[in-house]
Amino acid sequence: MGEEKIRGQAVSDEQIQAWADEAEGGYDVETLRRRGRPSAGEGPGIVVPVRLDARTLAALNERAESEGLANRSEAIRAAVRAWLHVA
């Protein structure tokens, strides 16, 4: 069998076996339900596509980084909340 990869990274047979052993041991369903993206407010989030020119996107990325925000989505949410005066 060829080398197994996840996102381009090699995965050892030992790691695959460890994952299999973990799965066979069972999972806490409530813990799994809490995984994934954090909530973007109350209730499920709705994706809103936005087009930005290169200059605006670069400025957004710089501002997000300078303010220690995790990503540009966080920066956009912060900007919209500030504009709307909501928490």
N, C-alpha and C positions, 0 to 999 in steps of 0.2 A: 504494500500500500504506500502511496506517496506521502510526502510530508503534509501534515494538517496545518492549516493557517486560520487565524481569526484576525480580520482587519490587516492582513498582510504580515502578521507576526506568527512565527513558528510556535506550535503548541506541542509539548512533549507528550508521549504516551502516559507518563506519570501524572501529568496534569489532567489529562482526559480521564484517567482512572479515578483520580481524586474527585472530579466532578460527578462521575458515575456513582461513586460511593456516597457522596453527599445526597444525590438525588434519591438513591435507594433508601437512605435513612429518613427521607421525608422532609417536607418544608412546612414552615409555619405560614399558613395562607394569609393571615392578617398582616404579617410582616411584608409579604410579597405585594399585597394590595397597596401598601404605602410607598412602594418604589415608583420610580419614574420622575417625570418633571414635577417640580413643585407647583402648587396652585399659583395662578397669576391674579388672585383676588378671590372673590366669593363665587363658588360654583365653577363649572368647567370653563376653560378659556375658549375663545373663538379666534381663529387665525384670520388676520387682516393683512393681506399682501399690500406692500407699499413700494413704489419705485422711487429711488433716490439717485441723483446724478453722482458721479465719482467724487467730486469735491465735497458734497454734502456727506456722503458715506464716510469719506476719510476723516472729516471733522467729527462725525458721530463716534467713530471708532477711537479717535484720539481723546475725546471728552470722556467716553466710557472708561478708558484705561486710566486717565488722570484722576477720575473720581473713584477708582477701585471697583467699578461695577463688573460683574462676572462676564457680561457679553453685551452686544449691541441691542438685543431684545430688552434687556433690563434698562438700558439707557433710553430706549424709545418709550417704554412704559413710564419711567420716571419723568420724562419730558411731557408726556400726555397728561399724567396726573398733576404735574405742576401747572400746566396750562389750564386744566379744568378745575384746579384748586380742590382736588380730592386726595384722600390719604391712600 
